[in-house]
Amino acid sequence: MHIYDGLDRELISLLRNDGRAPLSKLADALGVSRGTVQNRLDRLLENGTLHGFTIRVREDYEADDIRAVMMIEVAGKSTSQVIKKLRGMPELQKLHTTNGSWDLVAEVLTTNLSEFDRVLREVRMIDGVLNSETSILLSSV
């Protein structure tokens, strides 16, 4: 297991803000050389801390998409089987285990209500899914 120091944490924070920042910009912000930044990035990628780099889009880019959070209750010991099936659904952007009344939380993204309705039905039809509750995300504040 890797121990992260302050420089690692600052680098990750900068990358969360701008995953495409050039090495020179990162080095300036951190007060270290470009080589140090490159070595840290290589190590963070190699040990699996960083999975890659991405872009961020404007808030209104996907304004017409339907985004929702779905809480899912799973029967007994079928969590692994349910997770395997849920991971195969591209509309479920992220899947989280949780504590409390719900066993899983899924982040749903569809392009329209018809597709959203289909995804809800498909999730509820998975063997081992006992119950679900879904909330459509209306706006980000």
C-alpha positions as CSV (number, residue, x, y, z in Angstrom):
1,M,0.0,0.0,0.0
2,H,1.3,3.4,-1.0
3,I,1.7,6.2,1.6
4,Y,0.8,9.6,0.0
5,D,2.7,12.6,1.1
6,G,1.6,16.3,0.8
7,L,3.1,16.6,-2.7
8,D,1.1,13.6,-3.9
9,R,-2.1,15.1,-2.4
10,E,-1.5,18.5,-4.0
11,L,-0.7,17.0,-7.4
12,I,-3.9,14.9,-7.3
13,S,-5.9,18.0,-6.3
14,L,-4.5,20.0,-9.2
15,L,-5.2,17.2,-11.6
16,R,-8.8,17.0,-10.3
17,N,-9.2,20.6,-11.3
18,D,-7.5,20.2,-14.6
19,G,-6.5,16.7,-15.8
20,R,-4.9,18.1,-18.9
21,A,-2.6,20.6,-17.2
22,P,0.9,20.6,-18.7
23,L,3.8,19.4,-16.6
24,S,5.3,22.8,-16.5
25,K,2.2,24.4,-15.0
26,L,1.9,21.6,-12.4
27,A,5.6,22.0,-11.5
28,D,5.2,25.8,-11.1
29,A,2.1,25.4,-8.9
30,L,3.9,22.8,-6.7
31,G,7.2,24.5,-6.6
32,V,9.1,21.5,-7.9
33,S,10.8,20.5,-11.2
34,R,9.0,19.0,-14.2
35,G,11.0,15.8,-13.7
36,T,9.6,15.5,-10.1
37,V,6.1,15.9,-11.4
38,Q,6.7,13.3,-14.1
39,N,8.1,10.8,-11.7
40,R,5.2,11.3,-9.3
41,L,2.7,10.9,-12.1
42,D,4.4,7.8,-13.3
43,R,4.3,6.3,-9.8
44,L,0.7,7.3,-9.2
45,L,-0.3,5.7,-12.5
46,E,1.8,2.6,-11.9
47,N,0.4,1.9,-8.4
48,G,-3.1,2.4,-9.6
49,T,-3.9,5.6,-7.7
50,L,-4.5,7.4,-11.0
51,H,-6.5,5.5,-13.6
52,G,-6.1,8.1,-16.3
53,F,-6.9,11.6,-17.3
54,T,-10.2,13.1,-18.4
55,I,-11.9,16.2,-19.5
56,R,-14.6,18.3,-17.8
57,V,-17.4,19.7,-19.9
58,R,-19.7,22.7,-19.3
59,E,-22.6,22.2,-17.0
60,D,-25.1,22.7,-19.8
61,Y,-23.3,20.3,-22.2
62,E,-25.6,17.4,-21.2
63,A,-28.5,19.7,-20.2
64,D,-31.1,17.5,-21.9
65,D,-29.8,14.2,-20.4
66,I,-31.7,12.6,-17.6
67,R,-29.4,12.1,-14.5
68,A,-30.5,10.3,-11.4
69,V,-29.4,8.5,-8.3
70,M,-30.8,5.0,-7.7
71,M,-30.7,3.3,-4.4
72,I,-30.9,-0.5,-4.6
73,E,-31.7,-3.2,-2.0
74,V,-30.2,-6.6,-2.7
75,A,-31.3,-10.0,-1.4
76,G,-29.0,-11.8,1.0
77,K,-25.7,-12.8,-0.5
78,S,-26.5,-12.0,-4.1
79,T,-24.6,-8.6,-4.0
80,S,-21.7,-9.8,-6.2
81,Q,-24.0,-11.2,-8.8
82,V,-26.1,-8.1,-8.9
83,I,-23.1,-5.9,-9.1
84,K,-21.8,-7.9,-12.1
85,K,-25.0,-7.4,-14.0
86,L,-25.3,-3.7,-13.1
87,R,-21.7,-3.1,-14.3
88,G,-22.8,-4.4,-17.7
89,M,-25.4,-1.5,-18.1
90,P,-23.7,1.5,-19.8
91,E,-26.3,3.9,-18.5
92,L,-25.1,3.3,-14.9
93,Q,-22.2,5.7,-14.8
94,K,-21.0,4.8,-11.3
95,L,-21.9,2.1,-8.8
96,H,-21.2,2.4,-5.1
97,T,-21.7,0.1,-2.1
98,T,-23.1,1.8,0.9
99,N,-24.4,1.2,4.4
100,G,-27.9,1.7,5.9
101,S,-31.2,0.7,4.3
102,W,-29.8,0.5,0.7
103,D,-27.0,-1.8,-0.4
104,L,-26.0,-0.1,-3.6
105,V,-26.2,3.4,-5.1
106,A,-26.0,3.8,-8.9
107,E,-25.5,7.0,-10.8
108,V,-27.8,6.9,-13.9
109,L,-27.4,8.8,-17.1
110,T,-29.8,8.5,-20.1
111,T,-30.6,10.7,-23.0
112,N,-34.4,10.7,-22.6
113,L,-37.2,9.6,-20.3
114,S,-38.1,6.5,-22.4
115,E,-34.5,5.2,-22.1
116,F,-34.6,6.1,-18.3
117,D,-37.8,4.1,-17.9
118,R,-36.2,1.1,-19.7
119,V,-33.2,1.3,-17.4
120,L,-35.3,1.3,-14.3
121,R,-37.2,-1.7,-15.5
122,E,-34.1,-3.6,-16.4
123,V,-32.5,-3.0,-13.0
124,R,-35.6,-4.1,-11.1
125,M,-35.8,-7.3,-13.2
126,I,-32.3,-8.4,-12.1
127,D,-32.4,-11.5,-9.9
128,G,-31.4,-10.5,-6.4
129,V,-32.7,-6.9,-6.6
130,L,-35.4,-6.6,-3.9
131,N,-36.3,-2.9,-4.1
132,S,-35.1,0.4,-5.5
133,E,-35.7,4.0,-5.2
134,T,-34.7,6.6,-7.8
135,S,-34.4,10.3,-7.6
136,I,-33.9,12.4,-10.8
137,L,-31.3,15.1,-10.4
138,L,-33.0,18.4,-11.4
139,S,-30.1,20.9,-11.1
140,S,-26.7,21.2,-9.5
141,V,-26.3,23.9,-7.0
